């Protein structure tokens, strides 16, 4: 038996209070960053994610995010995390999930999550967006948070990678207050990476979210990302809006918030995302000239 499996069995036994000796192990999709597999003993099953030991901090931050999100929405329960030799690991509850959450229930549940608040914008630890480091230093002011902790680091990383957005990026950073002249966000607990691939439904339709990049920020950030790569449909948005009305300025600000993710995709994957980012920049600058 490998050291990793033995350590996983010991951690599961200790944290659940029930002896666990694995008989079944099979690989499952873990995304493009981690390896993942299911560990079972015939009665219990657990979802295990692994990566290099030096990246254990990513699993610590993920576990913190899942525990926070559980205050308003169903998430896989965190069982344990740790390091075995050169492998970091995270053990989560196994859930039988389908492809799509029930849209209205998803909207209502996300509004509940967003009502969890705190006095400042940020998070008590840094985490990652994909595999890119994400700084969550606390700020009293939302505009300064979005400028200094989100857009500036992505533009700087893009420049180091040979993709410069030049004066357009500088102008946008300078003009950020324009998008908030009649809108004052409150710090809401955010999933932080809420595209359709990070949500699913239980057999009864109950929505489940996972793979978070949590922080406290403008709730529109989560809403914007739900529209970026597929989304959850009009019933989701209608249910969210009925639970907590969406400000009319969201129509413009969603591009500002999704720019962060598209520039991150430039940094992670390059290719066609560069032209998409430039187009979004031009669209946003046009809004500031009105």
C-alpha positions, -999 to 999 in steps of 0.1 A, spaced: 0 0 0 13 34 -9 21 60 18 -4 83 2 -33 58 4 -23 49 40 -23 85 50 -56 91 34 -72 62 51 -58 73 85 -71 109 80 -105 98 69 -108 73 98 -97 100 123 -120 128 110 -151 107 104 -147 86 136 -152 54 115 -126 29 104 -119 33 67 -99 8 46 -101 15 9 -110 -13 -16 -119 8 -46 -98 35 -63 -106 50 -97 -96 82 -114 -121 109 -122 -118 143 -139 -101 168 -117 -99 197 -141 -67 210 -158 -49 217 -125 -52 187 -102 -54 149 -104 -85 134 -88 -98 100 -79 -125 83 -58 -116 62 -28 -142 38 -14 -145 9 10 -178 -6 -3 -199 16 19 -183 50 19 -168 70 -9 -146 101 -9 -134 125 -36 -96 131 -34 -77 158 -52 -39 157 -54 -11 180 -66 25 187 -58 34 192 -22 45 228 -27 9 236 -38 -7 224 -6 -17 260 1 -42 258 -28 -60 230 -10 -60 249 23 -75 279 6 -101 257 -12 -111 241 20 -115 275 37 -137 286 9 -159 256 9 -165 259 46 -175 295 42 -199 289 13 -216 262 33 -233 289 53 -257 296 23 -254 267 -2 -247 230 -6 -210 222 -11 -190 191 -7 -180 187 29 -143 191 36 -130 159 53 -92 166 55 -62 180 37 -25 173 41 8 163 25 23 128 20 58 129 7 58 150 -25 20 149 -28 -5 174 -14 -41 162 -11 -76 172 -2 -104 148 7 -140 159 2 -174 143 6 -184 123 -25 -217 136 -40 -237 120 -68 -241 150 -90 -257 155 -124 -248 181 -150 -271 210 -141 -285 225 -109 -321 235 -108 -319 271 -121 -343 289 -98 -329 271 -67 -294 280 -79 -304 317 -81 -320 317 -47 -291 299 -30 -265 322 -45 -284 352 -32 -282 337 3 -245 332 -1 -241 368 -11 -259 381 20 -230 368 41 -210 399 46 -180 415 65 -168 451 70 -141 450 43 -133 437 8 -109 408 6 -103 375 24 -82 363 53 -59 343 31 -47 345 -5 -58 319 -30 -57 311 -67 -78 318 -98 -72 287 -118 -35 283 -111 -28 321 -110 -21 335 -75 -49 357 -63 -42 384 -37 -70 391 -12 -55 419 9 -82 437 28 -94 471 15 -120 495 28 -127 507 -7 -140 484 -35 -126 504 -64 -91 502 -49 -95 465 -43 -106 458 -78 -77 479 -92 -49 468 -69 -58 432 -62 -74 421 -94 -68 441 -126 -33 455 -120 -17 421 -111 -33 405 -142 -21 433 -165 14 431 -150 15 393 -154 4 397 -190 32 422 -197 57 398 -182 44 371 -205 49 394 -235 13 406 -239 10 443 -233 -23 461 -231 -5 495 -229 -23 528 -224 -57 512 -227 -51 493 -195 -37 524 -178 -67 545 -188 -92 519 -176 -74 517 -142 -75 555 -140 -112 557 -149 -125 529 -127 -145 552 -104 -167 561 -134 -184 527 -132 -194 533 -96 -205 569 -95 -241 559 -85 -234 524 -71 -219 514 -38 -212 477 -35 -212 460 -1 -188 432 7 -205 399 -2 -191 364 2 -182 353 -34 -175 320 -49 -150 338 -71 -149 314 -100 -185 307 -107 -187 294 -142 -210 266 -151 -183 239 -147 -180 247 -110 -217 239 -102 -239 209 -105 -271 194 -92 -279 165 -69 -305 140 -81 -333 161 -66 -320 193 -84 -304 208 -53 -275 230 -65 -240 223 -54 -210 246 -60 -173 237 -57 -137 247 -67 -141 282 -52 -117 311 -52 -135 330 -24 -133 365 -12 -156 393 -1 -165 416 -30 -192 430 -52 -218 403 -57 -220 413 -94 -186 396 -99 -202 361 -94 -232 370 -115 -210 383 -143 -189 351 -144 -221 329 -146 -226 346 -180 -191 342 -193 -188 305 -202 -224 292 -206 -243 303 -176 -274 290 -158 -301 305 -179 -328 331 -175 -347 313 -147 -315 315 -126 -312 352 -131 -349 358 -125 -348 339 -93 -317 358 -81 -332 391 -90 -365 382 -72 -344 374 -41 -321 404 -43 -327 430 -71 -298 435 -95 -287 471 -101 -293 484 -137 -256 493 -140 -247 456 -139 -252 456 -177 -219 475 -181 -200 464 -150 -203 427 -159 -178 434 -187 -154 451 -162 -156 421 -139 -152 394 -166 -122 413 -180 -103 400 -150 -111 364 -159 -103 369 -196 -69 385 -189 -63 356 -166 -71 332 -195 -46 352 -216 -20 345 -189 -29 309 -186 -37 299 -222 -29 329 -245 -43 325 -280 -77 340 -289 -83 354 -254 -59 383 -262 -82 397 -288 -112 392 -266 -95 411 -238 -86 440 -261 -122 442 -274 -135 443 -238 -110 470 -229 -122 491 -259 -159 486 -249 -152 497 -213 -133 527 -223 -161 538 -247 -184 537 -217 -162 561 -198 -163 587 -226 -201 591 -225 
